[in-house]
């Protein structure tokens, strides 16, 4: 099936993944600021129409040889 006729292919490039630390995800004011910033980067700070934004809680950590635990840097 041609890509332009395949709804799954068309929507796959509209998925946005956002990983947040729990202290941001569960604070409405901070979460709202992040959401506005992301929507602005996507083209409209007041609308997410056409975007599939998937929020996740930060769950990746790194432990060094001295057993210090820190959040992992996510790159993508």
VEXNU-444207 format. One line per field, with one value per residue: residue number from 1; residue in one letter; chain; x, y, z negated of N, C-alpha, C, O in turn. Coordinates in nm, 2 decimals, padded with zeros to 4 digits. Atoms other than C-alpha are relative to their C-alpha. Layout:
# residues N
domar: (NUM; ...)
tise: (a; ...)
mitor: (A; ...)
n.xx: (X; ...)
n.yy: (Y; ...)
n.zz: (Z; ...)
ca.xx: (X; ...)
ca.yy: (Y; ...)
ca.zz: (Z; ...)
c.xx: (X; ...)
c.yy: (Y; ...)
c.zz: (Z; ...)
o.xx: (X; ...)
o.yy: (Y; ...)
o.zz: (Z; ...)
***
This chain:
# residues 76
domar: (1; 2; 3; 4; 5; 6; 7; 8; 9; 10; 11; 12; 13; 14; 15; 16; 17; 18; 19; 20; 21; 22; 23; 24; 25; 26; 27; 28; 29; 30; 31; 32; 33; 34; 35; 36; 37; 38; 39; 40; 41; 42; 43; 44; 45; 46; 47; 48; 49; 50; 51; 52; 53; 54; 55; 56; 57; 58; 59; 60; 61; 62; 63; 64; 65; 66; 67; 68; 69; 70; 71; 72; 73; 74; 75; 76)
tise: (x; x; x; x; x; x; x; x; x; x; x; x; x; x; x; x; x; x; x; x; x; x; x; x; x; x; x; x; x; x; x; x; x; x; x; x; x; x; x; x; x; x; x; x; x; x; x; x; x; x; x; x; x; x; x; x; x; x; x; x; x; x; x; x; x; x; x; x; x; x; x; x; x; x; x; x)
mitor: (A; A; A; A; A; A; A; A; A; A; A; A; A; A; A; A; A; A; A; A; A; A; A; A; A; A; A; A; A; A; A; A; A; A; A; A; A; A; A; A; A; A; A; A; A; A; A; A; A; A; A; A; A; A; A; A; A; A; A; A; A; A; A; A; A; A; A; A; A; A; A; A; A; A; A; A)
n.xx: (00.09; -00.08; -00.01; 00.10; 00.13; -00.01; 00.01; -00.10; -00.12; 00.02; 00.00; -00.12; -00.09; 00.07; -00.01; -00.11; -00.03; -00.05; -00.03; 00.00; -00.02; 00.13; 00.03; 00.06; 00.13; 00.10; 00.02; 00.08; -00.06; -00.12; 00.04; 00.07; -00.11; -00.07; 00.09; 00.01; -00.12; 00.00; 00.10; -00.06; -00.10; 00.07; 00.06; 00.12; 00.00; 00.13; 00.07; -00.08; 00.07; -00.09; -00.12; 00.02; -00.10; 00.00; -00.08; -00.05; -00.08; -00.14; -00.02; -00.14; -00.10; -00.14; -00.07; -00.15; -00.08; 00.01; 00.15; 00.08; 00.11; 00.05; 00.08; -00.07; 00.03; 00.07; -00.02; 00.08)
n.yy: (-00.12; -00.12; -00.07; -00.11; 00.06; 00.08; -00.09; 00.02; -00.07; -00.15; -00.04; 00.04; -00.11; -00.10; 00.04; -00.07; 00.06; -00.10; 00.07; -00.10; 00.05; 00.00; -00.13; -00.09; 00.06; -00.01; -00.14; -00.05; -00.12; 00.03; 00.08; -00.09; -00.08; 00.10; 00.03; -00.12; -00.01; 00.11; -00.04; -00.11; 00.06; 00.07; -00.10; -00.08; 00.01; 00.02; 00.11; 00.12; 00.07; 00.06; 00.06; 00.10; -00.02; 00.11; -00.04; 00.11; -00.04; 00.03; 00.13; 00.05; -00.05; 00.05; 00.02; 00.00; 00.10; -00.04; 00.02; -00.13; 00.02; -00.13; 00.02; 00.02; -00.10; 00.06; -00.07; 00.06)
n.zz: (00.00; 00.00; 00.13; 00.02; 00.03; 00.12; 00.11; 00.10; -00.04; 00.01; 00.14; 00.07; 00.01; 00.09; 00.14; 00.07; 00.13; 00.10; 00.13; 00.10; 00.14; 00.08; 00.07; -00.10; -00.05; 00.09; 00.04; -00.11; -00.05; -00.07; -00.12; -00.10; -00.07; -00.09; -00.11; -00.09; -00.07; -00.11; -00.10; -00.08; -00.09; -00.11; -00.09; 00.05; 00.15; 00.05; -00.07; -00.03; -00.10; -00.09; 00.06; 00.10; 00.10; 00.10; 00.12; 00.08; 00.12; -00.01; 00.07; -00.03; 00.09; -00.01; 00.13; -00.02; 00.08; 00.14; 00.02; -00.01; -00.09; -00.06; -00.12; -00.12; -00.10; -00.11; -00.12; -00.10)
ca.xx: (00.00; 00.14; 00.26; 00.02; -00.28; -00.16; -00.29; -00.04; 00.25; 00.11; 00.06; 00.39; 00.58; 00.33; 00.43; 00.63; 00.79; 00.85; 01.02; 00.97; 01.10; 00.82; 00.85; 00.76; 00.49; 00.30; 00.32; 00.04; 00.21; 00.54; 00.38; 00.17; 00.49; 00.66; 00.35; 00.33; 00.70; 00.66; 00.35; 00.54; 00.82; 00.56; 00.41; 00.12; 00.14; -00.24; -00.31; -00.18; -00.41; -00.25; 00.02; 00.03; 00.22; 00.32; 00.44; 00.65; 00.81; 01.19; 01.28; 01.65; 01.92; 02.30; 02.49; 02.87; 03.14; 03.09; 02.71; 02.60; 02.26; 02.17; 01.92; 02.04; 02.08; 01.84; 01.94; 01.75)
ca.yy: (00.00; 00.34; 00.54; 00.83; 00.58; 00.40; 00.58; 00.41; 00.54; 00.89; 00.89; 00.73; 01.05; 01.25; 01.07; 01.27; 01.11; 01.32; 01.18; 01.38; 01.34; 01.26; 01.59; 01.77; 01.52; 01.55; 01.93; 02.08; 02.42; 02.28; 02.02; 02.29; 02.50; 02.19; 02.12; 02.48; 02.47; 02.14; 02.26; 02.58; 02.37; 02.17; 02.49; 02.61; 02.67; 02.63; 02.32; 01.96; 01.87; 01.62; 01.52; 01.21; 01.32; 01.04; 01.14; 00.90; 00.92; 00.92; 00.56; 00.53; 00.56; 00.52; 00.38; 00.45; 00.24; 00.44; 00.34; 00.70; 00.68; 00.96; 01.00; 00.89; 01.15; 01.08; 01.16; 01.11)
ca.zz: (00.00; 00.09; -00.22; -00.15; -00.17; -00.48; -00.79; -01.02; -00.82; -00.81; -01.19; -01.29; -01.22; -01.44; -01.76; -02.01; -02.32; -02.63; -02.94; -03.26; -03.62; -03.86; -04.04; -03.71; -03.59; -03.91; -03.95; -03.74; -03.71; -03.60; -03.37; -03.20; -03.13; -02.98; -02.77; -02.64; -02.55; -02.36; -02.18; -02.08; -01.94; -01.74; -01.60; -01.82; -02.20; -02.23; -02.03; -02.00; -01.72; -01.49; -01.73; -01.94; -02.25; -02.48; -02.83; -03.04; -03.39; -03.40; -03.50; -03.38; -03.63; -03.64; -03.93; -03.95; -04.12; -04.44; -04.43; -04.36; -04.18; -03.93; -03.65; -03.31; -03.04; -02.76; -02.41; -02.10)
c.xx: (00.09; -00.01; -00.11; -00.14; 00.00; -00.01; 00.10; 00.13; -00.01; 00.00; 00.12; 00.09; -00.06; 00.01; 00.12; 00.01; 00.06; 00.02; 00.02; 00.04; -00.13; -00.04; -00.06; -00.14; -00.11; -00.02; -00.07; 00.06; 00.12; -00.03; -00.06; 00.11; 00.07; -00.09; -00.01; 00.13; 00.01; -00.09; 00.06; 00.10; -00.06; -00.08; -00.11; -00.01; -00.14; -00.07; 00.10; -00.07; 00.09; 00.12; -00.04; 00.11; -00.01; 00.10; 00.04; 00.08; 00.14; 00.02; 00.14; 00.09; 00.13; 00.06; 00.15; 00.06; -00.01; -00.15; -00.08; -00.10; -00.04; -00.09; 00.09; -00.03; -00.06; 00.03; -00.08; -00.01)
c.yy: (00.12; 00.07; 00.11; -00.06; -00.08; 00.09; -00.02; 00.06; 00.15; 00.04; -00.03; 00.12; 00.12; -00.03; 00.07; -00.06; 00.10; -00.08; 00.11; -00.06; 00.01; 00.13; 00.10; -00.06; 00.02; 00.14; 00.07; 00.13; -00.03; -00.08; 00.09; 00.08; -00.09; -00.02; 00.12; 00.01; -00.10; 00.04; 00.12; -00.05; -00.08; 00.10; 00.08; -00.03; -00.03; -00.12; -00.12; -00.08; -00.06; -00.07; -00.10; 00.01; -00.10; 00.04; -00.13; 00.06; -00.05; -00.13; -00.06; 00.07; -00.06; -00.01; -00.01; -00.10; 00.03; -00.01; 00.13; -00.03; 00.14; -00.04; -00.01; 00.12; -00.07; 00.08; -00.07; 00.09)
c.zz: (00.00; -00.14; -00.02; -00.02; -00.12; -00.12; -00.11; 00.04; -00.01; -00.15; -00.08; -00.01; -00.08; -00.14; -00.06; -00.14; -00.09; -00.13; -00.11; -00.13; -00.07; -00.06; 00.10; 00.04; -00.10; -00.06; 00.12; 00.06; 00.09; 00.13; 00.11; 00.07; 00.10; 00.12; 00.10; 00.08; 00.11; 00.11; 00.08; 00.09; 00.12; 00.09; -00.05; -00.15; -00.06; 00.05; 00.02; 00.11; 00.11; -00.05; -00.11; -00.11; -00.11; -00.12; -00.08; -00.12; 00.02; -00.09; 00.03; -00.09; 00.02; -00.13; 00.03; -00.10; -00.15; -00.05; -00.01; 00.11; 00.06; 00.12; 00.12; 00.09; 00.12; 00.12; 00.11; 00.11)
o.xx: (00.18; -00.11; -00.17; -00.23; -00.11; 00.09; 00.13; 00.20; 00.09; 00.05; 00.15; 00.16; 00.00; -00.05; 00.23; -00.09; 00.16; -00.07; 00.10; 00.01; -00.22; -00.16; -00.12; -00.23; -00.23; -00.09; -00.01; 00.06; 00.14; 00.03; -00.03; 00.10; 00.10; -00.04; 00.00; 00.13; 00.06; -00.05; 00.04; 00.11; -00.01; -00.14; -00.15; -00.04; -00.15; -00.18; 00.21; -00.03; 00.18; 00.19; -00.15; 00.22; -00.11; 00.22; -00.04; 00.13; 00.16; -00.01; 00.17; 00.10; 00.14; 00.04; 00.19; -00.01; 00.00; -00.18; -00.18; -00.07; -00.06; -00.08; 00.19; -00.14; -00.01; 00.02; -00.12; -00.08)
o.yy: (00.13; 00.07; 00.12; 00.02; -00.13; 00.17; 00.07; 00.12; 00.21; 00.15; 00.03; 00.13; 00.22; 00.03; 00.08; -00.08; 00.16; -00.14; 00.20; -00.18; 00.10; 00.17; 00.20; 00.02; 00.03; 00.15; 00.09; 00.14; 00.03; -00.06; 00.07; 00.11; -00.05; -00.02; 00.10; 00.04; -00.07; 00.03; 00.12; 00.00; -00.09; 00.05; 00.18; -00.14; -00.07; -00.15; -00.10; -00.20; 00.01; -00.14; -00.09; -00.05; -00.11; 00.04; -00.22; 00.16; -00.16; -00.13; -00.17; 00.19; -00.17; 00.08; -00.09; -00.16; -00.06; 00.03; 00.13; -00.07; 00.23; -00.15; 00.06; 00.17; -00.17; 00.20; -00.18; 00.05)
o.zz: (-00.08; -00.21; -00.13; -00.07; -00.16; -00.15; -00.18; -00.05; -00.05; -00.17; -00.18; -00.12; -00.10; -00.23; 00.00; -00.21; -00.05; -00.18; -00.09; -00.16; -00.04; -00.06; 00.06; 00.06; -00.05; -00.17; 00.22; 00.19; 00.20; 00.23; 00.23; 00.19; 00.21; 00.24; 00.22; 00.20; 00.22; 00.23; 00.20; 00.21; 00.22; 00.19; 00.00; -00.19; -00.17; 00.02; 00.06; 00.13; 00.16; 00.02; -00.17; -00.09; -00.18; -00.10; -00.09; -00.11; 00.07; -00.21; 00.00; -00.11; 00.08; -00.21; 00.11; -00.18; -00.23; -00.16; -00.07; 00.22; -00.02; 00.18; 00.13; 00.09; 00.17; 00.12; 00.10; 00.21)
***
